[in-house]
Amino acid sequence: MTSTETSGSGDLARTLDLLWDTGHRPSRGPKPTLTLDRIVEAAVRVADTEGLAAVTMRRVATELGTGTMSLYRYLPGKAELLDLMLDRVQQPPEGELASEGWREALHAYAYESLEMYRRHPWLLEVNQTRPVLGPGALAGMEHLLTRIESMGLADPEMIAVLVMISGYVSGVARTRVFAEEAERTTGMTDAEFWKAQEPALEKALATGRYPVVAALSEEAFDMSFDHFDFGLQRILDGLEVFVAKRTGDRPG
């Protein structure tokens, strides 16, 4: 899966007006039959069920049961709509912040992010190196930074922690989406795929050219092993040591 869209590629000023509701609103005329919220929700729904490529102004209009031209009363086009979709799905969970330590907060954030990619796999198709920061994205950042400010790190280091966890999660999410895509396109399950390779692999390992691989136990490839949590815990272990050095405390 490669990036098919880029955030911030539309009319940036217009996008910011739409995100922050700072644009001009006509005070007269008939009441609009649609709302921007409904349009964004419909676009996200189409992307979730049919993929990002299916999100066109015409397809979203069909989802809403209206004409395509009526959508252009609310926003210029798909590029701006995409930025609103991205901001919508990054809204933080509702409710009061849990009174937890920073490690528990980052652990929860990683799983929340992984779940976000599961619900919205199309996010992996968007190049977000230049994110357009709307209320959803900023609220999400505020939510997380509030939970981990007890780390006592410098501001650039705090942002680096977010980048580190986000990069790890998106990498795992992409691998999972690829695996699902491979099974769907080939019609072959993971178990069937590896079973088909057994004869060739057994012959290769019997040559003695791969002694370390040959010595691995069957458990080494146990599909039930939680690779995601294992890697996440090691990242958090490293951060705990780093934070302890900063604060003079011993890691718990």
trRosetta pair geometry for C-beta under 8 A, 3 or more apart (Angstrom, degrees):
i j d omega theta_ij theta_ji phi_ij phi_ji
1 124 5.8 50 116 118 141 116
1 125 6.1 -90 173 -84 110 83
1 174 6.7 -144 57 -152 118 92
1 177 6.3 -19 -5 113 151 124
1 178 6.5 -131 -1 -81 101 82
1 181 7.0 159 -50 -23 106 165
2 125 7.4 51 94 -135 35 73
3 6 6.9 60 159 -74 125 72
3 125 6.0 133 -131 -178 40 46
3 126 6.4 48 -142 -169 91 8
3 127 4.1 52 -161 -49 152 92
4 52 6.1 153 68 95 128 129
4 53 6.5 -53 147 -74 163 88
4 125 4.7 -10 21 174 98 110
4 126 7.6 -47 54 -79 67 48
5 9 7.4 -140 -177 21 73 139
5 52 6.3 -122 -4 162 129 138
5 79 8.0 -177 -160 -116 106 65
5 82 5.7 -143 164 -142 145 159
5 125 6.4 59 22 125 90 91
5 126 5.0 -29 77 -112 97 76
5 127 7.0 -160 97 21 45 78
6 9 4.5 91 83 -47 97 127
6 126 7.1 147 -102 -166 20 69
6 127 4.4 -21 -109 63 76 111
6 130 7.4 34 172 45 98 105
7 82 6.7 -142 -106 123 64 110
7 83 5.8 108 -154 -98 85 82
7 86 5.8 -1 -109 -17 125 168
7 126 5.9 63 -43 169 92 114
7 127 6.8 -144 10 89 75 59
7 128 4.8 40 6 -114 135 67
7 130 6.1 -166 86 82 89 70
7 131 5.5 6 109 -113 151 47
7 132 5.8 -145 164 -1 104 89
8 12 6.1 23 -158 -100 82 101
8 15 7.5 -154 -118 65 52 166
8 83 6.6 93 -64 -93 45 126
8 130 4.5 -86 44 113 150 108
8 131 7.0 161 -34 -163 117 9
8 132 4.8 157 -80 -51 87 99
9 79 4.9 -109 87 -148 85 121
9 82 7.9 10 41 62 99 137
10 14 7.1 -82 132 68 108 109
10 15 5.6 118 80 -55 113 121
10 76 6.5 154 -176 73 122 124
10 77 6.6 -175 -127 66 124 94
10 78 7.9 -170 -80 85 126 47
10 79 2.9 155 -67 113 102 114
10 80 4.2 -135 117 -54 164 69
10 82 7.5 153 -22 41 123 99
10 83 6.7 -118 29 -8 120 124
11 14 3.9 33 105 24 118 117
11 15 6.2 160 86 -21 62 85
11 76 5.5 70 16 15 128 161
11 79 7.6 113 5 91 61 121
11 80 6.2 -18 44 -70 83 119
12 15 5.5 -54 -145 35 30 114
12 16 6.4 29 158 -18 65 105
12 132 7.0 -163 -138 -111 82 121
13 16 6.0 -56 -151 36 29 109
13 17 6.6 34 150 -21 62 104
14 17 5.5 -51 -151 33 35 116
14 18 6.4 32 152 -18 66 105
14 23 7.4 40 -146 -91 63 130
14 75 7.5 129 148 -149 115 70
14 76 5.7 57 122 -17 159 125
14 80 6.0 -50 105 -108 107 143
15 18 5.7 -58 -152 37 32 109
15 19 6.2 29 153 -19 68 108
15 79 7.9 -82 -73 122 125 84
15 80 4.7 -152 -89 -133 88 88
15 83 4.9 24 -157 72 131 154
15 84 7.5 -145 -151 -46 85 82
15 132 5.6 -40 131 -169 136 160
16 19 5.6 -52 -140 38 33 111
16 20 5.9 -2 170 11 68 113
16 22 7.2 -18 129 41 80 123
16 132 7.1 -132 -74 -171 75 113
16 134 7.8 -165 -125 -92 54 82
17 20 6.8 -76 -138 55 19 85
17 21 7.7 48 169 -125 54 6
17 22 5.0 -108 -134 69 64 82
17 23 3.6 77 165 -60 121 95
18 21 7.5 20 -170 -74 25 44
18 23 6.4 13 -67 -15 53 132
18 36 6.5 -172 -162 -152 100 150
18 75 5.9 40 -104 -104 153 104
18 80 6.4 91 21 172 154 117
18 84 6.1 -63 125 -77 124 121
19 83 7.0 -70 -64 130 120 109
19 84 6.5 -156 -85 -99 78 76
19 87 5.9 125 -130 -28 111 174
19 132 6.9 -167 -44 137 156 111
19 134 3.4 -116 -166 -117 129 114
19 135 6.6 174 166 -1 88 81
20 134 6.8 -148 -53 -141 72 77
20 135 6.8 135 -99 -40 64 99
26 29 5.3 11 129 22 137 127
32 35 6.9 124 103 -78 122 53
32 73 7.0 -179 -123 118 118 136
32 74 7.7 101 -160 -75 151 103
33 66 7.2 158 99 -105 125 136
33 70 7.5 -34 58 -171 111 140
34 38 5.6 -132 -164 69 80 128
34 39 6.2 62 166 -51 127 98
34 64 6.6 29 -112 175 122 147
34 66 6.5 -67 -60 -19 126 168
34 70 6.5 120 -3 144 135 114
34 71 7.5 -45 87 -98 169 57
34 73 7.9 128 53 68 117 115
34 74 6.5 -83 100 -45 120 142
35 38 4.7 97 57 3 82 101
35 39 7.2 -147 94 -5 46 85
35 74 7.9 117 173 -119 22 142
36 39 5.6 -55 -152 35 37 113
36 40 6.3 34 154 -17 69 105
36 74 5.1 175 -88 -174 80 124
36 75 6.9 100 -126 -40 102 110
36 84 7.3 -108 170 -157 106 156
37 40 5.9 -58 -148 38 30 107
37 41 6.2 29 156 -18 66 109
38 41 5.7 -54 -144 39 30 112
38 42 6.2 31 157 -20 64 107
38 64 6.5 96 142 -120 109 121
39 42 5.9 -57 -150 36 28 110
39 43 6.4 28 153 -20 64 107
39 60 6.4 57 -161 160 77 130
39 64 6.9 -25 -100 -63 62 150
39 71 6.1 127 -129 -134 132 97
39 74 5.9 164 -12 95 159 154
39 75 7.1 -179 115 10 155 122
39 81 7.1 -97 141 -127 110 111
40 43 5.6 -54 -148 35 32 112
40 44 6.4 32 154 -18 66 104
40 81 7.0 -171 -101 -158 70 79
40 84 4.8 -104 -107 133 123 116
40 85 5.9 -172 -158 -81 86 61
40 88 5.3 157 155 -54 127 149
41 44 5.8 -54 -148 36 31 110
41 45 6.3 34 152 -22 64 107
41 88 7.4 -159 -78 -169 57 155
42 45 5.5 -54 -149 34 32 115
42 46 6.5 32 153 -19 65 103
42 60 5.2 112 113 -158 114 84
42 63 4.4 148 -172 108 114 129
42 64 5.1 -49 -90 -59 167 94
43 46 5.8 -52 -150 35 32 110
43 47 6.4 31 153 -17 65 107
43 55 5.4 64 -160 -144 87 119
43 60 5.0 -10 -82 -108 79 129
43 63 7.9 169 -67 53 39 152
43 81 5.6 -172 -106 168 168 118
43 84 7.8 79 57 85 146 103
43 85 5.3 -101 108 -82 120 121
44 47 5.7 -56 -147 39 32 111
44 48 6.2 34 154 -23 66 107
44 85 5.3 166 -75 -143 84 97
44 88 6.0 -105 -60 93 142 138
44 89 6.4 159 -131 -58 130 106
44 120 7.2 -47 -161 -111 95 120
45 48 5.8 -54 -147 34 28 112
45 49 6.4 5 163 -1 63 113
45 63 6.6 153 81 -169 119 145
46 49 6.4 -73 -145 47 26 96
46 50 5.4 -36 -179 36 68 115
46 54 5.5 -139 163 109 103 109
46 55 5.3 135 98 -91 121 77
46 59 5.8 119 -152 132 154 116
46 60 6.2 -110 -4 -88 150 70
46 63 5.7 -105 -61 -61 113 151
47 50 7.1 -73 -110 59 15 73
47 51 6.7 -41 -154 143 53 13
47 52 5.2 28 -137 -91 102 56
47 54 7.1 179 -94 62 44 94
47 55 5.1 -5 -70 -52 91 126
47 85 6.7 84 -1 -170 153 148
47 120 6.9 30 114 -149 114 89
47 122 4.5 -91 174 25 107 164
48 119 6.7 -29 -129 162 119 68
48 120 5.9 -65 -94 -105 89 65
48 122 7.2 -106 -78 2 39 118
50 54 3.6 -27 119 31 120 167
50 55 7.9 152 79 -47 106 65
50 59 7.8 -124 79 178 154 145
51 54 5.2 101 67 -2 75 103
51 122 6.0 148 -155 -90 45 110
52 55 5.7 -45 -164 14 47 115
52 122 3.9 141 -51 -157 98 120
52 125 4.9 -151 21 75 149 143
52 126 7.2 -177 -119 -54 159 91
54 59 5.7 -171 162 179 76 171
55 59 6.3 -134 -132 73 25 128
55 60 6.5 39 -156 -53 72 105
55 78 6.6 131 124 -143 94 112
55 81 7.4 -162 160 113 120 128
55 82 7.6 121 111 -85 143 85
55 85 7.7 -18 -153 -58 162 163
56 59 4.5 91 49 7 82 101
56 60 6.9 -152 85 -4 40 86
56 78 6.5 -50 -132 -82 45 133
57 60 5.9 -56 -146 39 30 109
57 61 6.2 34 154 -22 64 108
57 68 5.4 84 126 -158 98 97
57 71 5.2 -170 -162 76 98 147
57 72 7.3 31 -161 -57 146 85
57 77 6.6 -72 -57 -144 129 61
57 78 6.1 -114 -44 -59 85 88
57 81 7.6 169 -86 -18 78 155
58 61 5.7 -56 -149 35 30 113
58 62 6.5 32 152 -20 64 104
58 68 4.7 -25 -99 -95 65 127
59 62 5.6 -52 -152 34 33 114
59 63 6.5 39 149 -23 64 103
60 63 5.4 -49 -151 32 36 117
60 64 6.5 23 153 -8 65 108
60 71 6.4 83 93 -101 115 153
60 81 7.4 -118 -37 -165 168 157
61 64 5.8 -65 -150 46 32 104
61 66 5.2 -99 -164 80 82 76
61 67 6.0 -32 -179 134 136 17
61 68 4.4 -136 2 -89 164 51
61 70 6.7 126 -130 51 113 95
61 71 5.4 -108 -76 -29 100 122
62 65 7.4 37 -174 -73 33 33
64 71 7.9 132 38 -77 146 103
66 70 4.8 -76 153 56 124 145
66 71 7.4 136 96 -48 120 80
67 70 4.9 104 67 -9 81 103
68 71 6.2 -51 -172 19 45 111
68 72 7.7 39 142 -18 68 100
69 72 5.7 -49 -162 25 50 114
69 73 8.0 63 145 -27 65 88
70 73 6.0 -35 -171 8 48 115
71 74 6.0 -68 -170 38 49 105
71 75 6.9 -38 161 47 82 85
72 75 7.3 -92 -130 70 37 45
72 76 7.2 32 -144 -138 80 25
72 77 7.6 13 -109 -72 89 61
75 80 4.9 -159 -179 99 113 127
75 81 5.7 128 109 -67 150 80
75 84 7.3 -92 -103 -11 158 145
76 79 7.5 -27 89 56 107 94
76 80 5.2 93 46 3 93 141
77 80 6.1 99 58 20 57 96
77 81 6.9 -103 122 -5 34 102
78 81 5.2 -59 -143 41 36 116
78 82 6.1 45 157 -30 70 99
79 82 5.9 -48 -154 24 28 113
79 83 7.3 25 150 -14 58 101
80 83 5.9 -52 -157 32 38 110
80 84 6.8 35 148 -15 66 104
81 84 5.7 -58 -154 38 36 111
81 85 6.3 40 149 -23 69 104
82 85 5.5 -52 -149 33 34 114
82 86 6.4 36 153 -21 66 102
82 126 7.0 169 179 -119 120 129
83 86 5.7 -48 -147 33 34 113
83 87 6.5 32 155 -16 64 105
83 132 4.5 4 -152 49 127 141
83 134 7.3 127 154 -31 94 127
84 87 5.8 -54 -147 38 33 110
84 88 6.3 39 152 -27 65 106
84 134 7.4 74 -114 -48 52 170
85 88 5.6 -54 -149 30 31 115
85 89 6.7 15 161 -9 65 105
86 89 6.6 -65 -151 39 27 98
86 90 6.5 18 156 -15 63 116
86 123 7.5 115 -119 -122 82 91
86 126 6.7 -154 -88 134 121 167
86 128 7.0 158 -147 -106 146 122
86 131 7.3 -147 139 -142 143 92
86 132 7.4 107 72 50 131 91
86 137 7.6 15 128 -62 93 116
87 90 5.9 -68 -149 39 31 109
87 91 7.8 62 152 -52 60 76
87 132 7.3 -65 -56 92 113 91
87 134 3.7 -2 -126 54 149 133
87 135 6.9 75 176 50 124 60
87 136 4.0 133 171 41 73 120
87 137 5.5 -76 -123 -22 78 94
88 91 6.5 -25 -176 -22 38 108
88 136 5.9 -153 -86 -57 17 165
89 116 6.4 123 159 -163 104 107
89 119 7.8 -175 -150 96 119 113
89 120 5.2 4 -149 -25 156 168
89 123 7.0 -128 96 -75 150 123
89 136 7.6 85 49 159 29 150
90 116 7.8 53 -99 -154 53 151
90 136 4.6 114 75 136 85 107
90 137 4.9 28 103 -87 147 63
90 140 4.9 -82 159 -21 91 154
91 136 4.4 -69 -71 -138 68 101
91 139 6.5 7 -140 78 60 130
91 140 6.7 -160 -149 -59 12 101
92 136 8.0 171 -9 -165 63 64
92 139 5.3 -130 7 128 107 93
92 140 4.5 164 -57 -102 90 60
92 142 7.8 -105 -19 66 148 79
92 143 3.8 120 -117 -20 164 165
92 144 7.6 -156 -106 -34 126 78
93 112 6.9 -105 -28 -135 119 136
93 143 7.8 139 40 -172 66 155
97 143 7.2 -178 -93 -155 106 75
97 146 6.2 -98 -98 112 160 123
97 147 6.1 -157 -159 -81 122 93
98 104 7.8 -95 107 120 128 121
98 105 7.6 -179 69 -93 103 83
98 108 7.7 101 39 -17 141 172
98 147 7.7 37 57 -123 79 118
100 104 4.0 -102 169 88 124 130
100 105 5.5 156 92 -56 112 79
100 108 7.5 84 79 -8 162 136
100 147 7.0 10 66 -160 94 105
101 104 5.0 93 57 13 76 101
101 105 6.9 -135 102 -8 39 92
101 150 7.0 -103 -150 81 62 144
102 105 5.3 -56 -146 37 36 116
102 106 6.3 32 158 -18 69 103
102 147 6.8 134 -117 136 60 71
102 148 4.2 86 -139 -133 102 71
102 149 7.9 -162 -92 36 117 26
102 150 5.2 -153 -43 66 110 96
102 151 4.8 123 -137 -57 175 89
102 243 7.6 159 70 -100 143 164
103 106 6.0 -55 -148 37 30 105
103 107 6.3 32 152 -20 63 108
103 236 5.3 92 -146 -170 95 122
103 239 7.5 163 -101 88 85 117
103 240 6.4 16 -86 -78 127 107
104 107 5.5 -53 -146 36 32 116
104 108 6.3 32 155 -18 65 105
105 108 5.9 -55 -149 38 29 109
105 109 6.2 32 151 -22 64 107
105 144 7.1 140 159 -150 112 65
105 147 3.7 169 -147 148 147 120
105 148 5.3 -154 90 -65 138 83
106 109 5.3 -49 -142 35 34 116
106 110 6.4 40 155 -24 64 100
106 148 6.2 66 -56 -92 94 131
106 161 7.2 -81 -109 165 133 114
106 165 5.9 -137 -165 -91 101 151
106 236 6.2 163 90 -102 128 106
106 239 7.4 13 46 69 172 164
107 110 6.0 -52 -153 29 29 111
107 111 6.9 18 153 -9 61 106
107 232 6.7 107 -123 149 73 126
107 236 6.5 3 -67 -75 92 154
108 111 6.0 -62 -152 42 33 105
108 112 6.0 36 151 -22 69 108
109 112 5.5 -54 -143 37 31 113
109 113 6.2 31 156 -20 65 106
109 144 5.6 67 -108 -121 141 115
109 147 7.6 167 -51 78 118 144
109 165 6.4 45 103 142 117 151
110 113 5.8 -55 -150 35 28 110
110 114 6.4 29 152 -19 63 105
110 165 5.5 -111 -83 -170 94 109
110 168 7.2 -25 -132 89 117 114
110 169 5.3 -166 -151 -77 75 119
110 232 5.3 138 136 -132 168 135
111 114 5.5 -48 -144 35 36 113
111 115 6.4 37 154 -18 64 104
112 115 5.8 -57 -152 38 30 112
112 116 6.5 37 147 -26 63 103
113 116 5.4 -48 -150 28 35 116
113 117 6.8 33 153 -14 65 100
113 165 7.5 136 14 139 155 98
113 166 6.7 -141 -148 -117 160 64
113 169 4.4 43 104 150 127 164
113 170 7.7 -67 154 -55 121 69
113 173 7.8 -104 134 -45 86 137
114 117 5.9 -53 -154 36 34 108
114 118 6.5 38 146 -22 64 104
114 169 5.4 -123 -65 -157 78 105
114 172 6.7 -28 -112 92 112 120
114 173 5.9 -166 -132 -76 66 102
114 228 6.9 60 -106 -168 156 148
115 118 5.3 -50 -148 32 38 116
115 119 6.4 31 155 -14 68 103
116 119 6.0 -58 -149 40 30 105
116 120 6.1 -27 168 35 67 106
116 123 7.2 18 135 0 96 162
117 120 6.6 -78 -127 68 26 68
117 121 6.2 60 173 -102 69 53
117 123 5.9 -109 -113 57 71 125
117 124 6.5 62 -147 -47 109 104
117 169 7.2 173 -10 150 136 98
117 170 7.0 161 -81 -115 145 58
117 173 3.6 -5 122 -153 164 146
117 176 7.9 109 117 61 122 122
117 177 7.4 -100 160 -46 108 119
118 121 7.1 7 -140 -63 19 85
118 173 7.4 -120 -50 -135 63 103
118 176 7.7 -35 -91 111 84 143
120 123 5.0 67 118 -25 103 107
121 124 6.0 -34 -180 15 63 112
121 173 7.7 -170 -122 167 73 104
121 177 5.0 140 -151 -114 121 128
122 125 5.4 -49 -166 27 59 116
122 126 7.3 56 143 -25 74 101
123 126 5.9 -60 -160 26 43 112
124 170 6.9 156 -108 -163 89 92
124 173 6.4 -158 -74 116 125 108
124 174 5.3 152 -146 -96 137 84
124 177 5.9 -167 29 29 161 163
128 131 5.0 29 -178 -76 95 89
131 137 6.4 162 157 -142 130 159
132 137 7.9 153 95 7 49 153
133 137 4.9 -123 -139 88 63 131
133 138 5.5 78 175 -55 104 94
134 137 5.5 93 49 17 63 100
134 138 7.0 -133 100 0 28 96
135 138 6.0 -60 -138 45 28 106
135 139 5.9 30 162 -22 65 111
136 139 5.9 -57 -144 36 25 109
136 140 6.4 26 156 -19 62 107
137 140 5.7 -56 -151 35 30 113
137 141 6.5 28 153 -17 64 105
138 141 5.6 -52 -147 37 35 111
138 142 6.1 37 154 -19 67 106
139 142 5.6 -52 -144 38 31 112
139 143 6.1 40 153 -27 64 106
140 143 5.5 -51 -147 31 29 117
140 144 6.6 19 158 -11 63 106
141 144 6.1 -61 -148 40 30 103
141 145 6.0 23 160 -14 68 112
141 162 7.5 19 -129 -131 85 161
142 145 6.1 -57 -137 42 26 106
142 146 6.1 31 161 -24 62 109
143 146 6.2 -62 -156 31 20 111
143 147 6.9 12 151 -14 58 111
144 147 5.7 -63 -155 36 35 110
144 148 6.4 -2 161 5 71 112
144 162 6.6 103 117 -106 144 112
145 148 6.3 -75 -139 51 31 89
145 149 6.0 54 162 -58 70 94
145 158 6.4 60 -129 165 97 130
145 162 7.9 -36 -72 -60 83 130
146 149 6.2 -27 -139 -8 25 116
148 151 5.4 8 167 -15 83 115
148 158 7.0 151 104 -145 112 96
148 161 6.9 -149 143 108 153 149
149 152 7.9 74 160 -60 54 38
149 158 7.4 9 -105 -121 61 140
151 158 7.0 153 65 -101 129 86
151 161 7.3 103 46 -52 176 166
151 239 7.6 -49 -133 169 130 110
151 243 5.2 -98 -157 -113 82 126
152 243 6.8 111 49 -153 96 92
152 246 5.9 174 101 120 110 127
152 247 5.6 96 60 -75 153 105
153 157 3.8 -116 168 96 121 123
153 158 5.1 159 83 -59 114 74
153 161 7.0 129 46 -26 164 129
153 243 7.1 -75 -58 -104 97 85
153 246 6.7 -87 -93 -107 64 177
154 157 4.6 87 57 9 78 109
154 158 7.2 -140 94 -12 38 86
155 158 5.6 -50 -148 28 33 114
155 159 6.8 28 157 -13 65 102
156 159 5.8 -55 -152 39 36 109
156 160 6.2 41 148 -24 67 106
157 160 5.2 -50 -146 34 36 117
157 161 6.6 45 152 -26 64 96
158 161 5.8 -47 -157 25 32 114
158 162 7.1 31 147 -14 61 101
159 162 5.6 -52 -157 34 40 113
159 163 6.4 40 147 -19 69 104
160 163 5.5 -52 -145 38 36 113
160 164 6.1 42 153 -26 66 104
161 164 5.6 -52 -148 32 30 115
161 165 6.5 22 158 -12 64 106
161 239 6.7 76 -124 -123 111 135
162 165 6.2 -59 -147 40 28 103
162 166 6.0 26 157 -18 65 114
163 166 5.8 -59 -142 41 27 111
163 167 6.1 28 160 -21 64 110
164 167 6.1 -59 -149 35 23 109
164 168 6.5 21 155 -17 61 107
164 235 6.7 166 146 -163 117 128
165 168 5.8 -56 -150 36 32 111
165 169 6.3 27 156 -16 67 109
165 232 8.0 54 -135 -134 88 92
165 235 7.1 142 -93 136 72 150
166 169 5.9 -59 -146 39 29 108
166 170 6.1 23 160 -16 66 110
167 170 6.0 -56 -140 38 27 106
167 171 6.3 31 158 -22 62 108
168 171 5.9 -61 -155 33 27 112
168 172 6.7 20 155 -12 64 107
168 231 6.6 -173 -167 131 123 120
168 232 6.9 141 133 -92 142 73
168 235 6.3 -69 -61 -58 166 159
169 172 5.9 -59 -151 39 32 106
169 173 6.0 32 153 -20 68 110
170 173 5.4 -53 -141 40 33 114
170 174 6.1 39 156 -25 66 103
171 174 5.8 -51 -148 31 28 111
171 175 6.7 28 153 -18 61 104
172 175 5.7 -54 -153 34 34 112
172 176 6.5 32 151 -18 66 105
172 227 7.7 178 -126 104 116 100
172 228 5.1 91 -161 -108 156 100
172 231 7.5 179 -70 59 129 143
173 176 5.7 -56 -151 36 33 111
173 177 6.3 31 153 -18 67 106
174 177 5.8 -54 -146 38 32 110
174 178 6.2 36 153 -22 65 106
175 178 5.6 -54 -148 35 30 114
175 179 6.4 33 152 -23 64 104
176 179 5.6 -51 -149 32 32 113
176 180 6.6 30 153 -15 64 104
177 180 5.8 -54 -150 38 33 110
177 181 6.2 34 151 -20 66 108
178 181 5.5 -57 -147 38 30 113
178 182 6.2 33 154 -23 66 104
179 182 5.8 -50 -146 32 30 111
179 183 6.6 27 155 -15 62 105
179 190 6.9 3 -167 -75 111 118
180 183 5.9 -56 -150 37 31 109
180 184 6.2 29 153 -19 65 110
181 184 5.7 -58 -146 38 30 111
181 185 6.1 18 161 -11 67 112
182 185 6.2 -61 -139 42 26 101
182 186 5.8 -1 170 4 65 118
182 193 8.0 23 137 -78 123 155
183 186 6.6 -67 -130 50 21 93
183 187 7.6 84 176 -89 52 7
183 188 6.7 -119 -131 77 60 47
183 189 5.9 32 -134 -112 115 43
183 190 6.8 -49 -80 -39 116 72
184 187 7.9 15 180 -66 20 46
186 193 7.7 63 104 -85 151 111
188 192 4.7 -127 -168 91 86 123
188 193 5.2 109 133 -66 118 84
188 196 7.7 -25 -165 -12 142 139
189 192 4.6 95 53 9 79 102
189 193 6.8 -134 97 -10 41 88
190 193 5.5 -54 -148 32 31 116
190 194 6.5 18 161 -9 67 105
190 223 7.0 124 113 -116 140 142
191 194 6.4 -61 -149 41 27 100
191 195 6.1 31 154 -23 64 112
191 223 8.0 -69 -75 -30 85 159
192 195 5.5 -55 -142 37 30 115
192 196 6.4 36 157 -26 64 103
193 196 6.1 -58 -159 27 26 111
193 197 7.2 14 150 -12 60 108
194 197 5.7 -59 -154 36 40 110
194 198 7.1 68 148 -51 65 84
194 221 7.9 161 -157 161 156 141
195 198 5.8 -24 -161 -15 39 118
197 200 5.7 -68 -166 50 62 107
197 201 5.3 56 142 -24 90 114
198 201 5.8 -65 -140 42 27 108
198 202 6.0 29 165 -24 67 108
199 202 5.9 -56 -147 33 26 111
199 203 6.7 23 157 -15 62 105
200 203 6.0 -58 -155 36 32 109
200 204 6.4 30 152 -19 66 108
201 204 5.6 -55 -146 37 34 112
201 205 6.2 28 159 -15 69 108
202 205 6.0 -57 -143 40 28 106
202 206 6.3 32 156 -25 62 109
203 206 5.7 -57 -149 32 29 114
203 207 7.4 42 152 -34 59 95
204 207 6.1 -46 -168 8 36 114
204 209 7.5 -72 177 54 74 110
204 210 6.7 27 140 12 93 133
205 210 5.7 -75 -115 68 65 113
205 213 6.5 -120 -112 104 104 102
205 214 4.3 143 -169 -97 106 98
206 214 8.0 138 -67 -120 31 133
207 210 7.5 62 65 11 94 83
208 211 6.4 14 -166 -69 61 89
208 214 7.7 -46 -112 -7 37 162
210 213 4.2 -24 157 42 112 117
210 214 5.6 126 99 -28 81 93
211 214 5.6 -58 -141 39 30 113
211 215 6.2 29 160 -23 65 108
212 215 5.9 -57 -150 33 29 110
212 216 7.4 48 148 -40 58 90
213 216 5.9 -34 -165 -2 40 116
216 220 4.1 -42 179 4 113 162
216 221 7.6 78 137 -24 130 93
217 220 5.5 132 63 -21 64 92
218 221 6.8 -72 -173 44 47 90
218 222 7.4 78 133 -63 69 82
219 222 5.0 -11 -158 -33 54 119
219 225 8.0 100 173 -56 76 126
222 225 4.7 98 85 -27 97 101
225 230 7.3 1 162 -26 95 139
226 229 4.2 8 135 30 124 111
226 230 6.0 146 98 -22 74 88
227 230 5.6 -57 -145 37 31 115
227 231 6.3 26 161 -15 67 107
228 231 6.3 -64 -154 38 25 104
228 232 6.2 21 155 -17 64 113
229 232 5.5 -56 -141 40 34 113
229 233 6.1 36 159 -22 68 105
230 233 6.1 -56 -150 34 25 108
230 234 6.7 22 154 -17 61 106
231 234 5.8 -57 -152 35 34 110
231 235 6.6 36 151 -20 66 103
232 235 5.7 -52 -153 33 35 112
232 236 6.4 29 152 -14 66 107
233 236 5.6 -56 -147 41 34 110
233 237 6.3 44 150 -27 66 101
234 237 5.3 -43 -146 29 35 117
234 238 6.6 37 153 -18 62 101
235 238 5.9 -56 -156 35 31 110
235 239 6.5 28 149 -15 65 106
236 239 5.5 -52 -145 39 36 112
236 240 6.2 44 153 -27 66 102
237 240 5.7 -54 -152 30 30 114
237 241 6.8 29 152 -16 63 101
237 251 7.9 68 -160 178 63 151
238 241 5.9 -53 -154 34 34 109
238 242 6.4 33 150 -18 66 107
239 242 5.4 -55 -147 39 36 114
239 243 6.1 35 155 -19 69 105
240 243 5.9 -52 -143 38 29 109
240 244 6.2 34 154 -23 62 107
240 251 4.5 89 140 -139 105 116
240 252 7.0 -98 -166 39 132 73
241 244 5.6 -55 -148 35 30 114
241 245 6.7 33 153 -22 63 102
241 251 5.4 -40 -85 -55 55 143
242 245 5.9 -53 -156 29 31 111
242 246 6.8 28 149 -17 63 105
243 246 5.6 -57 -154 35 36 112
243 247 6.1 10 159 -1 71 112
243 249 7.9 -17 123 56 83 107
243 251 7.8 104 66 -98 88 88
244 247 6.2 -67 -138 49 28 94
244 248 7.7 -101 174 70 58 8
244 249 5.0 -101 -137 81 76 72
244 250 6.0 29 -159 -155 133 14
244 251 4.4 -90 -43 -58 151 74
245 248 7.9 30 -173 -70 23 34
